[in-house]
Amino acid sequence: MLTKVYGAAVQGIDATLITIEVNCSRGCMFYLVGLPDSAVKESQQRIRSALQVNGYRMPTCTTTINMAPADIRKEGSAYDLPLAIGMLAASDTLRSDKLDKYLLMGELSLDGSLQPIKGVLPIAIKARELGFEGMIVPQQNAREAAVVNKLTVYGAENLKEVAEFFSGERQLTPTVVNTREEFFAHQSETDLDFADVKGQENVKRALEVAAAGGHNILLIGAPGSGKSMLAKRLPSILPPLSLGESLETTKIHSVAGKLGREGGLISRRPFRDPHHTISTIAMTGGGSFPQPGEISLAHNGVLFLDELPEFNRNVLEVLRQPLEDRKITIARVKYSVEYPASFTLVASMNPCPCGYYNHPTKACVCSPGQVQKYLNRISGPLLDRIDLQIEVVPVPFEKMADARPAESSATIRERVIRARRIQEQRYADIEGVYCNAQMNSRLLSLYARPDDNGLALLKNAMNRLNLSARAYDRILKVARTIADLDESETIRSAHLAEAIGYRNLDREDWAG
């Protein structure tokens, strides 16, 4: 008897329908075809044990299973459940007219219990897109799949529950999630607040500018000056995620298996801070079975690289293309996978090997050559993609002891949101540009042209401070953002002066 059951394969952050065709005929052999990997082939032993423990018999006939389309590689143990149900139906142990209405995915334990799987959200989106009535997944993944509306999602604990559901002996309770209510209820929650930071007003302002324009930022300062503390608070002033951004971000984390049991829509912008010993593959994504890397997990959020010069040179260089294209393509011999990677880069570093170059009270023991060599660990092309470079000076005792509360993240965030709305309206008709950091030379000439006084100031600053040519565009982009924060149509001299102050490393005399 020929039976068809439906599952899905995840490629990148999208799913493809997999039709599992099971045919039972005379004989006693077992064939599994359709380009399965080792984990899929091993499902025979898991299914055999699960059926026996739950009172079912393994088919005693020749069982041929085809996983179509056969040219797509099937990976992982998530096909155990549809394979088992297909075998029961093909051997006439299970009779149901509902198999074609549901998409099934789940890993089986030897006792038949269902274990959680990765990538449930993109599979659920595909199931709704293809018109399936519902979807059956492990109970731990039910909330994640229930985020998708107009799709009935059932969470099951074991194989027996699913088999009895299809035979009509049991009713499963659908999992219902009010997506919008939960999303907006947790959207403004934050664990860290700029109100807790004493002093550092100039750095807070730089972070506000970075958040308002989507600019990458580099913090340079001595150990203990507060670089990490400030960087970790940047997500608290970024604009809230839209539902579209949240869904895309959640899909990436679902594919990577990062959502957990209570997985729903991610409502807060991601903050990823990998250690400086991270490998190139862990940063960009990839592996034998390609998975999203840190730059994709930071999509629509912040990627924080602490102690930037300590990262492997190759790891830093692979960031150049994603910073420009806001996506990463992982190519293999037979296929390629594309992951989104639109993030704000926040990096921090010491100014020299000992950490005390330009320190107000402690003497630096490094020679000028050592300082320059340390800075040269960061390549010019990567530095060229960082719009703001600002020194972080240790906070004096008087400010640390000041009991007055600092400005809260909520207040700063309101200004950032207003500036972002101005940019959304400005670039509404330009595809792929959403904020000032994404402007090209043509857009700079249209929207970031300073007046005559501003041009004179910029020319004077570049000559006196020995600023490099690459700083010119960056200064104009940042000045445009500062003007947006002031809700000014034109870029004034004050906006340019502030933007020039954020280009410390471009000064030829900075390292002595």
Solvent accessible surface area in square Angstrom, and as a share of the most:
residue,aa,sasa,rsa
1,M,125,0.56
2,L,106,0.53
3,T,13,0.08
4,K,92,0.39
5,V,0,0.00
6,Y,39,0.15
7,G,0,0.00
8,A,2,0.01
9,A,6,0.05
10,V,49,0.28
11,Q,78,0.35
12,G,7,0.07
13,I,19,0.10
14,D,85,0.44
15,A,10,0.08
16,T,40,0.23
17,L,48,0.24
18,I,0,0.00
19,T,27,0.16
20,I,0,0.00
21,E,44,0.20
22,V,0,0.00
23,N,59,0.30
24,C,14,0.08
25,S,56,0.36
26,R,237,0.87
27,G,45,0.43
28,C,112,0.67
29,M,105,0.47
30,F,50,0.21
31,Y,100,0.38
32,L,27,0.13
33,V,72,0.41
34,G,8,0.07
35,L,79,0.39
36,P,14,0.09
37,D,6,0.03
38,S,77,0.50
39,A,30,0.24
40,V,1,0.00
41,K,115,0.49
42,E,93,0.42
43,S,1,0.01
44,Q,36,0.16
45,Q,107,0.48
46,R,42,0.15
47,I,1,0.01
48,R,92,0.34
49,S,27,0.17
50,A,0,0.00
51,L,0,0.00
52,Q,110,0.49
53,V,96,0.55
54,N,22,0.11
55,G,69,0.67
56,Y,42,0.16
57,R,179,0.65
58,M,24,0.11
59,P,20,0.13
60,T,105,0.61
61,C,31,0.19
62,T,17,0.10
63,T,3,0.02
64,T,52,0.30
65,I,1,0.00
66,N,43,0.22
67,M,0,0.00
68,A,26,0.20
69,P,54,0.34
70,A,57,0.44
71,D,117,0.61
72,I,28,0.14
73,R,106,0.39
74,K,0,0.00
75,E,60,0.27
76,G,28,0.27
77,S,25,0.16
78,A,16,0.13
79,Y,6,0.02
80,D,1,0.00
81,L,0,0.00
82,P,0,0.00
83,L,1,0.01
84,A,0,0.00
85,I,0,0.00
86,G,0,0.00
87,M,1,0.00
88,L,0,0.00
89,A,4,0.03
90,A,2,0.02
91,S,32,0.21
92,D,67,0.35
93,T,73,0.42
94,L,10,0.05
95,R,179,0.65
96,S,37,0.24
97,D,118,0.61
98,K,52,0.22
99,L,15,0.07
100,D,88,0.46
101,K,87,0.37
102,Y,8,0.03
103,L,0,0.00
104,L,1,0.00
105,M,4,0.02
106,G,0,0.00
107,E,51,0.23
108,L,1,0.01
109,S,30,0.19
110,L,111,0.55
111,D,79,0.41
112,G,0,0.00
113,S,33,0.21
114,L,6,0.03
115,Q,65,0.29
116,P,65,0.41
117,I,21,0.11
118,K,114,0.48
119,G,1,0.01
120,V,0,0.00
121,L,0,0.00
122,P,3,0.02
123,I,2,0.01
124,A,0,0.00
125,I,32,0.16
126,K,46,0.19
127,A,0,0.00
128,R,89,0.33
129,E,118,0.53
130,L,80,0.40
131,G,64,0.62
132,F,24,0.10
133,E,95,0.42
134,G,0,0.00
135,M,0,0.00
136,I,0,0.00
137,V,0,0.00
138,P,0,0.00
139,Q,61,0.27
140,Q,43,0.19
141,N,8,0.04
142,A,1,0.00
143,R,68,0.25
144,E,11,0.05
145,A,0,0.00
146,A,9,0.07
147,V,9,0.05
148,V,8,0.05
149,N,94,0.48
150,K,185,0.78
151,L,17,0.09
152,T,50,0.29
153,V,2,0.01
154,Y,26,0.10
155,G,9,0.09
156,A,0,0.00
157,E,87,0.39
158,N,43,0.22
159,L,0,0.00
160,K,76,0.32
161,E,27,0.12
162,V,0,0.00
163,A,3,0.02
164,E,26,0.11
165,F,8,0.03
166,F,5,0.02
167,S,45,0.29
168,G,51,0.50
169,E,130,0.58
170,R,91,0.33
171,Q,152,0.67
172,L,20,0.10
173,T,115,0.67
174,P,59,0.37
175,T,30,0.17
176,V,129,0.74
177,V,19,0.11
178,N,84,0.43
179,T,29,0.17
180,R,151,0.55
181,E,113,0.51
182,E,57,0.25
183,F,3,0.01
184,F,108,0.45
185,A,68,0.53
186,H,81,0.36
187,Q,26,0.12
188,S,84,0.54
189,E,84,0.38
190,T,66,0.38
191,D,125,0.65
192,L,63,0.31
193,D,37,0.19
194,F,1,0.00
195,A,28,0.22
196,D,90,0.47
197,V,0,0.00
198,K,63,0.27
199,G,10,0.10
200,Q,14,0.06
201,E,103,0.46
202,N,81,0.42
203,V,0,0.00
204,K,11,0.05
205,R,69,0.25
206,A,0,0.00
207,L,0,0.00
208,E,6,0.03
209,V,0,0.00
210,A,0,0.00
211,A,0,0.00
212,A,0,0.00
213,G,0,0.00
214,G,8,0.08
215,H,0,0.00
216,N,19,0.10
217,I,0,0.00
218,L,0,0.00
219,L,0,0.00
220,I,1,0.01
221,G,5,0.05
222,A,7,0.06
223,P,65,0.41
224,G,86,0.83
225,S,5,0.03
226,G,17,0.16
227,K,14,0.06
228,S,37,0.24
229,M,76,0.34
230,L,0,0.00
231,A,0,0.00
232,K,84,0.36
233,R,25,0.09
234,L,0,0.00
235,P,27,0.17
236,S,12,0.08
237,I,0,0.00
238,L,7,0.03
239,P,15,0.10
240,P,45,0.29
241,L,1,0.01
242,S,59,0.38
243,L,46,0.23
244,G,53,0.51
245,E,58,0.26
246,S,0,0.00
247,L,60,0.30
248,E,63,0.28
249,T,1,0.00
250,T,1,0.00
251,K,28,0.12
252,I,0,0.00
253,H,17,0.08
254,S,3,0.02
255,V,7,0.04
256,A,14,0.11
257,G,42,0.41
258,K,110,0.47
259,L,33,0.16
260,G,54,0.52
261,R,140,0.51
262,E,124,0.56
263,G,3,0.03
264,G,15,0.15
265,L,29,0.14
266,I,34,0.17
267,S,14,0.09
268,R,102,0.37
269,R,36,0.13
270,P,13,0.08
271,F,55,0.23
272,R,56,0.20
273,D,74,0.39
274,P,16,0.10
275,H,115,0.52
276,H,62,0.28
277,T,103,0.60
278,I,26,0.13
279,S,63,0.41
280,T,47,0.27
281,I,100,0.51
282,A,49,0.38
283,M,0,0.00
284,T,14,0.08
285,G,6,0.06
286,G,8,0.07
287,G,27,0.26
288,S,99,0.64
289,F,95,0.40
290,P,16,0.10
291,Q,62,0.28
292,P,12,0.07
293,G,3,0.03
294,E,28,0.12
295,I,0,0.00
296,S,1,0.00
297,L,7,0.03
298,A,0,0.00
299,H,9,0.04
300,N,21,0.11
301,G,3,0.03
302,V,0,0.00
303,L,0,0.00
304,F,3,0.01
305,L,0,0.00
306,D,49,0.25
307,E,51,0.23
308,L,0,0.00
309,P,6,0.04
310,E,76,0.34
311,F,8,0.04
312,N,84,0.43
313,R,118,0.43
314,N,98,0.50
315,V,2,0.01
316,L,3,0.01
317,E,41,0.19
318,V,47,0.27
319,L,0,0.00
320,R,81,0.29
321,Q,79,0.35
322,P,0,0.00
323,L,19,0.09
324,E,98,0.44
325,D,72,0.37
326,R,60,0.22
327,K,80,0.34
328,I,16,0.08
329,T,67,0.39
330,I,12,0.06
331,A,71,0.55
332,R,92,0.33
333,V,153,0.88
334,K,181,0.77
335,Y,79,0.30
336,S,71,0.46
337,V,11,0.07
338,E,94,0.42
339,Y,2,0.01
340,P,20,0.13
341,A,1,0.00
342,S,28,0.18
343,F,10,0.04
344,T,12,0.07
345,L,1,0.00
346,V,0,0.00
347,A,0,0.00
348,S,0,0.00
349,M,0,0.00
350,N,23,0.12
351,P,4,0.02
352,C,0,0.00
353,P,71,0.45
354,C,38,0.22
355,G,0,0.00
356,Y,55,0.21
357,Y,44,0.17
358,N,83,0.42
359,H,33,0.15
360,P,87,0.55
361,T,119,0.69
362,K,110,0.47
363,A,89,0.69
364,C,41,0.25
365,V,129,0.74
366,C,21,0.12
367,S,53,0.34
368,P,86,0.54
369,G,50,0.48
370,Q,92,0.41
371,V,1,0.01
372,Q,81,0.36
373,K,151,0.64
374,Y,11,0.04
375,L,22,0.11
376,N,86,0.44
377,R,105,0.38
378,I,9,0.05
379,S,10,0.07
380,G,31,0.30
381,P,55,0.35
382,L,1,0.00
383,L,18,0.09
384,D,38,0.20
385,R,45,0.16
386,I,0,0.00
387,D,3,0.01
388,L,0,0.00
389,Q,0,0.00
390,I,10,0.05
391,E,46,0.21
392,V,3,0.02
393,V,74,0.43
394,P,39,0.24
395,V,29,0.17
396,P,70,0.44
397,F,148,0.62
398,E,128,0.57
399,K,98,0.41
400,M,109,0.48
401,A,61,0.48
402,D,44,0.23
403,A,96,0.74
404,R,180,0.66
405,P,118,0.74
406,A,25,0.20
407,E,75,0.34
408,S,37,0.24
409,S,2,0.01
410,A,64,0.50
411,T,58,0.34
412,I,4,0.02
413,R,39,0.14
414,E,103,0.46
415,R,67,0.24
416,V,0,0.00
417,I,36,0.18
418,R,105,0.38
419,A,1,0.01
420,R,45,0.16
421,R,141,0.51
422,I,54,0.27
423,Q,0,0.00
424,E,101,0.45
425,Q,143,0.64
426,R,47,0.17
427,Y,5,0.02
428,A,77,0.59
429,D,143,0.74
430,I,42,0.21
431,E,172,0.77
432,G,40,0.39
433,V,15,0.09
434,Y,143,0.54
435,C,11,0.06
436,N,0,0.00
437,A,17,0.13
438,Q,38,0.17
439,M,5,0.02
440,N,79,0.40
441,S,81,0.52
442,R,144,0.53
443,L,1,0.00
444,L,8,0.04
445,S,70,0.45
446,L,107,0.53
447,Y,70,0.27
448,A,0,0.00
449,R,155,0.57
450,P,6,0.04
451,D,72,0.37
452,D,119,0.62
453,N,110,0.56
454,G,0,0.00
455,L,52,0.26
456,A,63,0.48
457,L,58,0.29
458,L,3,0.01
459,K,140,0.59
460,N,70,0.36
461,A,10,0.08
462,M,39,0.17
463,N,96,0.49
464,R,183,0.67
465,L,61,0.31
466,N,70,0.36
467,L,14,0.07
468,S,38,0.24
469,A,90,0.70
470,R,90,0.33
471,A,0,0.00
472,Y,73,0.28
473,D,54,0.28
474,R,31,0.11
475,I,0,0.00
476,L,9,0.05
477,K,17,0.07
478,V,1,0.00
479,A,0,0.00
480,R,9,0.03
481,T,0,0.00
482,I,2,0.01
483,A,0,0.00
484,D,1,0.01
485,L,22,0.11
486,D,73,0.38
487,E,105,0.47
488,S,14,0.09
489,E,160,0.72
490,T,87,0.51
491,I,3,0.02
492,R,117,0.43
493,S,42,0.27
494,A,70,0.55
495,H,4,0.02
496,L,0,0.00
497,A,51,0.40
498,E,48,0.22
499,A,1,0.01
500,I,11,0.06
501,G,34,0.33
502,Y,15,0.06
503,R,1,0.00
504,N,11,0.06
505,L,26,0.13
506,D,6,0.03
507,R,71,0.26
508,E,134,0.60
509,D,102,0.53
510,W,19,0.07
511,A,9,0.07
512,G,80,0.77
